[in-house]
Amino acid sequence: QVRLTESGGTFVHPGGSLNLSCQVSGYSQEYRYLNYLAWFRKTSGATREEAPEAVAAAWTGGETFYADNAEGRFTISRDNVKGVVTLSMTNLQPADTGLYSCAAYADGYPLRPGYRFWGQGTQVTVAF
């Protein structure tokens, strides 16, 4: 059974930086066969029914995709040997507060939440 385990979420002040990490386990094939690894988030104002919003995605071949509000501030990277995807975030703002979840294997466009495997999430809080 595929399992995604996030870590690194914490409280930071506006303008601060944070690195999130997600470990994939239980995948029976080489990690490079996970076409996309991605980060999504659900902000505190989102309802339970709302889909999480995309932050960034990394294709197994190296190409990366970013949501508009992440471009230039966040960097996604993946290690196909270790099965790890990381999200480096800089200049964090209160609007970035939310539950950040990683996802693996997209069934469609990588910045849409159509992924087969999801983690439970790690909380990031940005406040004064």
C-alpha positions in Angstrom: 0.0 0.0 0.0 1.4 3.4 -1.0 1.9 5.8 1.8 3.0 9.4 1.7 4.3 11.0 4.9 4.9 14.7 5.1 7.0 16.6 7.6 8.4 20.1 8.2 5.3 22.1 8.8 5.5 24.6 11.7 4.8 28.2 12.7 6.8 30.9 10.9 6.7 34.7 10.8 5.9 36.6 7.6 8.9 36.8 5.4 10.3 33.5 6.7 11.3 30.3 5.0 10.4 26.7 5.4 11.2 23.4 3.9 8.6 20.6 3.6 9.5 17.0 2.9 7.4 14.0 1.8 8.5 10.4 1.9 6.9 7.9 -0.4 6.8 4.3 0.8 5.1 1.0 -0.2 5.3 1.6 -3.9 6.1 -1.6 -5.6 8.0 -0.1 -8.6 10.8 2.3 -8.9 9.9 5.8 -7.8 10.6 7.2 -11.3 7.3 5.5 -12.4 5.4 7.9 -10.3 4.8 10.4 -13.1 4.2 13.4 -10.9 4.9 14.2 -7.3 3.1 17.3 -6.1 2.2 19.6 -3.2 -1.3 20.9 -2.6 -2.7 22.9 0.3 -5.9 23.6 1.9 -6.2 27.0 3.5 -8.1 27.7 6.7 -10.9 29.4 4.9 -11.6 26.5 2.6 -14.6 24.3 3.2 -14.4 20.6 3.7 -16.0 20.1 0.2 -13.5 22.3 -1.6 -10.7 20.6 -3.4 -7.2 21.5 -2.2 -5.3 24.1 -4.3 -2.2 23.2 -6.2 1.1 24.6 -5.1 3.7 22.8 -7.3 4.3 19.6 -9.1 7.4 17.8 -10.3 7.5 15.4 -13.3 9.7 12.4 -13.0 11.8 13.7 -15.9 12.6 17.0 -14.1 10.1 19.5 -15.4 8.3 21.5 -12.7 5.0 23.3 -12.5 4.0 26.1 -10.1 0.8 27.8 -9.2 0.9 31.5 -9.9 1.2 32.4 -6.2 4.0 30.0 -5.7 6.1 30.9 -8.7 9.3 32.7 -7.7 8.9 31.9 -4.0 8.6 28.1 -3.8 10.9 25.4 -5.3 9.8 21.8 -5.7 12.3 19.0 -6.1 12.1 15.2 -6.1 14.6 12.4 -5.5 13.6 9.3 -7.6 16.1 7.1 -5.7 14.9 8.0 -2.2 11.3 8.5 -3.1 11.2 12.0 -1.6 9.7 15.2 -2.8 10.5 18.5 -1.1 9.0 22.0 -1.2 11.3 24.9 -0.3 9.3 28.0 0.5 10.6 31.5 0.9 9.0 34.9 1.7 6.0 33.2 3.4 2.9 35.3 4.0 -0.2 34.7 6.1 -2.1 33.7 3.0 0.2 30.7 2.7 -1.2 29.3 6.0 -2.8 25.9 5.5 -2.5 22.2 5.5 0.1 21.1 3.0 -0.3 17.6 1.5 1.8 15.8 -1.0 0.4 13.7 -3.8 1.7 11.1 -6.2 0.7 9.9 -9.6 -1.4 12.3 -11.5 -4.3 11.0 -13.7 -4.4 14.3 -15.5 -3.0 17.8 -15.5 -0.4 17.9 -12.7 -1.8 21.1 -11.0 -5.2 19.6 -10.7 -6.0 17.4 -7.7 -6.6 14.2 -9.7 -3.9 12.2 -7.9 -4.1 8.6 -6.9 -2.1 8.8 -3.7 -2.3 11.4 -0.9 -0.6 12.1 2.4 -2.3 13.3 5.5 -0.7 16.7 5.4 1.5 18.9 7.6 0.3 22.3 9.0 2.1 25.5 8.0 1.1 28.6 9.9 2.4 32.1 9.0 1.5 34.8 11.4 3.0 37.7 13.4 
